């Protein structure tokens, strides 16, 4: 009980401190757009705390094993309509992400998403990429997609895994594979059924021409899955530059996938009459209504995402926020440990500021869902392009930081993440 109370108090402190971000800190850390960008990020983590408890229970109870990543539909939209897909997804990714981390002895990892799932699972970034595209475009559910952002970029810079832990995900099949899934298995998680062709056909009752267009769309959707899967890492990334490169490749593959499905999607929907379009859209409306009923309403979250909110400022909470950022980015400790000169330290501060800016540009606050599949596809592509731009900016800043570092300094920097995770 005391542990839960402490967790709740910590979350409340982060939320309040972020909402009351002062102008001084805003200028120092480059978080343009006011306090709301950081507030949104902190609110998301607060919301995720309540869901994480259920995810841990599922993992501890061994109801979902890492082997299930190959066949289990993490959203359960058609196979188990009464289950909460976010809890199932969190359990699946947590089981796999934590299996190799510190020998699997930790109940949770700091790089988890607000809903309890994980964006980095061993060497794999965005394990359910194809599933997220399907959910966002067809069903209008971009919840999981919107949670990818700053936390994943931070985890790429300060990797939570040690080299030996990452290597376990590349181990050949055997007894250990029952506990630690291989990278290929994690990448196959994107294949969770593809386009729900029969469900769509049942709803709209297509004629022969429309059915042919639907089958063509399904083929394009499967090809998109293969494009994303091809971006699976062939080896475990050893450096932050490698991990940022994997993020870039995965995002580029997802953008390429959206481009591939755009023409057949437009062709199929263009053949539908108004009544069929209404029935097609009813699938996404039903899905969103079902998911909304599963989620706990949070008045504070709604307030923080309100663009008209006017938070007050408090000096004590301003200091708490600054301490929070300093603890997450221990520039002084890193400079002392790696013996950085003034130039290297200045470059590290640029890296820090560049990464922190993504809190605002990749805010996870929900927006109004576009009404048509084409509009949702365009919104998904725009989101992916924004994230790719953010990753490229951080990668450039990291390359500048590492430019004049010695091999010893680079090795020391790579050791920071696993040590902090311990």
N, C-alpha and C positions, 0 to 999 in steps of 0.2 A: 504493500500500500504506500509506504513512504517513498519507494522508488517511483511509483506512478505519479505521486504528488510532485516529486522533484522534477520529473519530466514535464509535467504540465506547467510548472512554474517557469522552467527554462524556456518552454515554448512561448509562454505569455511575455516573458522579458524580451525575447527576440522580436516578437510581433510588435510590441509597444515601441521598442527602441528603433525598429526599422521605420515604423509609421512616423515617428517623431524625428526623422533624420534632419539635422540642422543644415543651414546653408553652408556653414564652414566645411562640414564633412562632404557635402555635395560637391563643393568646388575641389576639395582635396582629392576625392576618389573619382571624379568625373562622371558621377551618376546623374546624367542630365534627365530632365523630366520631373524633377522633384522627388519627394519621398515615396511616391506611389510605386515606382518601379521596384525598389527594395522591399517595400511593404508587401507587394504581391508575392515576391519570392519567399519571404518569411511566412506569410499566411499559408502558402501551399504546404510548407513543412509542418505547420501546426495542424492543418487538416489531416495530413498524412499520419500523424501520431496515433490518432484513434484507430485508423484502419490497420496500422502496422501490427497492433496486438493480435488481430484476427489472422493476419498473414503468418505471424510467428507460430500461432497455435496450429495452423494447418501444416507448417513445416515440421514442427516438433512431433505432431501426430503421425508424420510420414504418410499422409494421405496422398501426397503428390510427390512422385520421384522424378529425378532428373531425366530418366529414360522416357518419361511421359512427354517431354518436350517435343518428341518426334511426332506424336499422334494426337495429343490432347488439344482440343480447341480452347485456348485460354480465355475466350470471352463467353463460351458456353451459351451463345445466343440461341442456338437451335437444339443443342443436345441437352441442356439443362437450364431451361428458361427461368427457374426459380433461384438459381445460384447467383451470387454476386461475382461478375466476371473479373472485377478488380482484385478481389481477394484471391481468386484462383490464380490470376496472373502473377500477383505478388508472391504467392507461395511457390509457384514454378520457378520464377527467376531467383528468388532468395535461396531456394534449395540448391540451385546450380551455382549462384554467385558466391555463396558462403562455403561451399564444399571444399574449395581449395584454399580458402583464406584462413591462415593460422590453424591449419589442420581441421577446419570446420568446427572449431570449438566456440566461435563467437555467435551469439544469438542474432546479431544484426550488424550491418556495416554502415559506416557513415555516408557512403556514396549512394545510398538508396534514394529512390524517387519519393516525392510526397505521398504517393498512394501505396508505398511499401514495396514496389517493384524495383528492379535494377536496370539501369541503362547500360552499364558495363558489367558483363558476366564473363569473368576471366578475360581472355583476349578479344572477346567479341563485343562490338558496340552495336546497340540497337538490335537485339536478337529477334524481336517481333516486328521487324520493319514492314514486311509485306502485309501482315495482319493489320497493322495500324493504317496502312493506306486503304485497305478494303473497308475497314470500319469508318474511316473519315469520309471517304468518297461515297460509298454506297449507303451507309447507315447514318451518316452525318454525326458520327461520334468521334471527335478529335481529342478526347480527354487525354489519352496516353501520349499522343503525338505532342500535345502542348506542354508536357512535363519535361521534355528534353530541352536542355539549355545549359545555363551556367554551371550547374552542379556536375554535369558530364564533362564539360571542358576542364573544370578544376580537377576532376578525377583523372583526366588524361595527363595533366601537368604533374600532379602529385599522386602517382598510381598507388592504390591501396595494396596491391599484390607485390610480393617479393618475386624475384626471378624464378626461384624454384617452385613457387606456387603457380605461376603462370605456365611453367613447363608441364605441370601436371595435366593441364587441359589439352596438351598435345601428345600425351602418352598413348601408346597403342592399346587397343581394347583388351580388357582383362578384368580381373577382380576389382581393380581400383576404379575401372570405368563405371562400375555400378554406383559409385559415389561421386566421382568427378567426371562429368560428361566431356567428350572431346569437342574441339572447336567446330567440327563438321556437324555434330549433333545440335549444337547451339545455333548454328546458321540455318539448319533445317527447320528450326522453330518458326521461321517465316512462312513455312508451308503449313497452314492450318485450315486447309479446305478451299482456298481460292475464292473465286466469285460464286456466290450462292445462286447458281443458275436455276435450279429447280424451284427454289423459293420465289425467285423473280417471275419465272414462267407461270407458277401457280397463281401469282397475284394478278398478272396482267393478261393472261391467256393470249399469247402472241399468235399471229397468223404465221404462215410458212416463211414469208419474207422476213418478218420480225424475228422469228426463231433462228433463222440463219445468221442474222446480225448479232443476236445474243450469243450464239456459239462462237462467232468471230471475236466478240468482246471477251468471252471466257478464255479463248486461246491467247489473246493479247495479255490478259491478266496473268496467265501462267507464265508467259514469256517474261513479263515484268518481274515475277518471282525469281526466275532464273537469273535475270540481270542483277538483282539484289544479292542473290546467293553467291554469285561470282565474285562479289566483293568480300567474301569471307577470308579472314587472314590465313595465309598458308603457314605462318609461324607466329609465335608469341612476340609481341612488340617489346623490345628491350629498353627503349628510351621514350621520353615524352614526345620527342619529334616524331618517332614512329607511331605513337598512339594518336597524335593529332593528324598524322597522315592517314591512318585507318579511318578516323572520323570523316575526313575529307572524301575518301574513296567511297565510303558507305553512303554519304549524303549525295554525292555525284551519281551513284548508281540509283538511288531513290528518285532523284530528279529525272534521270533518263527513263526510269520506269513510268513516271507520270506522263512524260512526253509520248511514250509508246502507246499508252492506253487512251490518250485523248481523242485521236481520230475515230477508232471504233466505238468509243462511248458516245461521241457526237452523232455518229451514224445511227446507232441503235435508238437513242432517245429521239432523234429526228423522225423516226418512223412511227413513233407512238402517237396516238390521238390524245386529246385532252383528258379523257376519262382514264386511259391507261397511265398517263403521266401522274395523275392524281393517285392512282393505286400504287404506282412505283414509289412515289414520295411517302405514301402511307407506311411503307416498310421502315423508313428512317424515323418517321414520327413515332411509330410504336416503339422502336428501339430506344429512342431518347426518353420517352415517357417512362419506360420500364427502368432504365438506368437512373433516371432522376428520382424515382421512388425508392431506390436502394441507397441513395446517398444521403448522409446526414446534413440537414440544413445548418448553416453556420452564419449567424447574423454579423459577426465580426468580419468574416471573409467577404461578405457582400459589401460591407461598409468600406473595407480597404480597397476593393476593386471599383468603387464608385468614383468616377472622375470628378464629381462635385464635392467630394469630402474635403474638409478643411481641418487637418490635424493641428493640435496645439504643440508648442515646443517646450521642452523641459531640459534644463542644463544637465541634470543627473542622467536622464535617459540619453541625452546626446553623448555623454561620456561612455555610457554602456555600449552604445552602438559603435563608437570608435574602438573600444576595447574588443568588441566582437570581431571587427574587421582585422585588427592587429593580430588577434589570436589565430585567425584563419590564414593570414598572410604574414608570417613572422619574419618580416624583412630583415630586422636587426639580427635575429638569431642565424638566419641563412647567411647574411653577409659575414658574420663573425666565424661561423663554422667553415665556410668555403673560402674565407679570407679574400673577399671581393674587394677590388679597388674601387675608387670613386666612379669610374666609367661603368664597370660591371654592375655596381649597385644602382646606378641611375637607370641602366637598361632593365634591371629587374623590376624597378618601380614602374617603368613603362609597361612591362609585361603584366604586372599586377593591375594597373589601372585599365589596361586594354581588356583583360578578362572580366573585371568588375563591371565594365560598361555593358556586358552582355546580360546582366541582371535586368536591365531596362529593355534592351532590344529584343530579348527573348522572354519577356514577361509571360507567365503562365495563366494570367487572368482570362477567363472565358470571354468569348465575343459571340455575337449573334451568328448562328449557323446559316450559311448560304442556303437558298431554297432549292437549287437544282444541282444534280451531280456534276455538271460541267463547272459550275461556280465553285463547288466544294473542291473539285480537283485543282482549279486555279488557286484557291486559297491554300491548299496543301503544298502546292509547288512554291508559292510565295514564301510560306513558312520555312520550307527546306532551304530555299535560296538565302533567306535571311540568316539561317543558322550556318550555312556554308560560308557566308561572308564573315560571320563572327569567328568561325574556326580559322579561316584563312588569316584574319587579322591577328588572332592570338598566335598562330603558327609563325607568322612573320616576326612578331615581337619576340617570340621564344628563340628564333634563329639568330636575331640580333643579340639577344642576351648570351647565347652560347658561343658566339663567334670567336671570342678571344679567351674562352675558358680552357684550362688544361684538362687532360684526360682524368686526372685525379679529381679536379673540381666537378667535372661532369658526373663522375661516378658518385661523388658525395651528394650531389643534387638528386640523383636518381634514388638514393637511399633514404631521402627525407620522407617520402610518402609512406612506405611500409613502416618506418619507425613511428610516424605520427599515428598511423592506424593501430599500432600496438598499444 
